[in-house]
Amino acid sequence: MTCSDGTAMRDGRLTRLAGLVLVRQKPGSAKGVMFITIEDETGVANLVIWPSLYEQQRRIVLSASMLVVDGKVQREGDVVHIVATKLHDASALLASVGDRGEAFPLPHGRGDEFHRGGSPDARDAPPRAIKVRDIYIPDLHLDTIKPKARDFR
């Protein structure tokens, strides 16, 4: 499932999510519980890793850059967590993205072409030359400049 579909499920349902690991945190006040945030193209999911699972799958928890998580949805109001029961390391799948068959077609131009209507972008034009102003006045010497006196009473 996608992260948004998994977090939209009812409380207590079993689910399997996958995503890139964004954040791992293990606060001292959490009594050994680790929290992981994963992300896919649809959104984020917050995982709860109990100390027993952390010890069983420590290498995966600490080293995986992409995780597949089997778990149970825990919902309290608007706050949704996935309590993990099993973790799978999907880092190899992530690393293989660049090695796949055909070249990935990259878009040309800027990302805001749709809003500009595809017309030439002024930001791509060479910079305009700055006109230099001649501030040299041959008749004026520094000694002849008299600033106006100010009275600060």
N, C-alpha and C positions, 0 to 999 in steps of 0.2 A: 504494500500500500504506500501511497504518498504520505508525507508528513501531515498535510492538511486533512486527508481522509482519516488517518489514524487518530489524530487528536479530536476529530469531530465525532468519534464513536461514543456510545453510551458507556457509563461507568461500569467497570468490571469485565468488559469484553476483551478477548484475546486478539492480539494483532501482531503483525510483522512489518516493521518499517526499515528503511535504509536511508542513509544520508551521510554527508560529509561532517566530520567532527569539527565543531566550531570552538567549544569551550569544555574543558574538564575542570571541575572544582571539587575539592574535598575540604570543606570548612572544618575547623577544629571543633566547633560547637555542634556538628552534625553526628557525632558519635560513630564515626567511621563510614558514614554514607557518602557516596560520591554522586555528583550531579554532572551529567553530560548534556550538552545541547548539540543536536545534529540538525542539518539543513539539507533540503533538496530544492528543486525548482519551484515547489508549491508553498514552502514555508518552513517553519522550524518545529522541532519536537524536543521536549525536555525529558530526559531519562533519569530515573532513580536507580542507582546500583547499590544494593544492600551489601554490607561487609562480607557476607559469606560468598556471594557471587564475585565480588571483587577479588577475593583470595583465590577462588577457583580459576578465574580467567584474567588474572592480573596482567599478563603480557598483552592480551588483546585490548583490554581496557586502556592501558597506558600507551600502546604503540600504534593502534589502528588509526589511519587517517579517514577511512570510510567504514562505517559499521552497518551491519544488518542486525536488527534487534527483535527478538521475540519477547513479548511482554504483555502486561495487562494494563488497560486504561484506568487511571485513577483521576476522577474528576471531582473537584470541590468548587462549585460556582463557576467562575470563568477560568480558574486555574486548572490546567490539564497536565498530568505527568504520565509517562509510560514507565511502569515499574518493570524493569528488565528481569527476565527469567533465564535467557540465554543470549549470548553475543556471538556474532560471526564476523571475522575480519574480511572486509571486501576491498582492502587496499590494493590487491593485485588487479582487480577489475578497474579500479581507478587509474592505476599506472598503465594499463593497456589501452587507454583511450587514444593516445597518440600513435599507437602501433596498428591501428585498424586499417583495413583495406584501402579505401580511397581517401584522397586528401579531403580534409574538411574545408568546404568553400567559405572563405572569409568575405564578409561584406566589404564593399568599397565605399569610401566616403565617410561622412560623419553620421552619428546615430540620430541626429535630428533632421535628416533629409525629408522625412514625411511632413514635418511641420513647415518646412521652408518651400515645399513644392518641388524639390529637385533642382532648383535653380543654382547657378554657380555660387559658391560660398565666398563671401568677402574675406573670411579669415584665412583662406588659402592664397590670397593674392600677396605678392611681395610687399613688404612694408614701404609706405610712402616716405620719401626723403624729407627730413625735417629742414625747413628753411632756416638758415642761420641769419640772425639779425645783427647788423653792424651797429655796435653801441659805441664805437670810437668817435669822439667829437674832437677834431683837432684844435679848436679854439678854447676848449675847456680844460683847465688844469685843476687838480685837486685843491690847490690853495684858494681857488676862486669860488669854490662851493661853500656857501654859508647856510647851514641849516637854520631853520626858523627857531627862535627861542621859545621855550615853553615855560609857562608860569604855573607851577603846581601848588598854589596856595590853597 
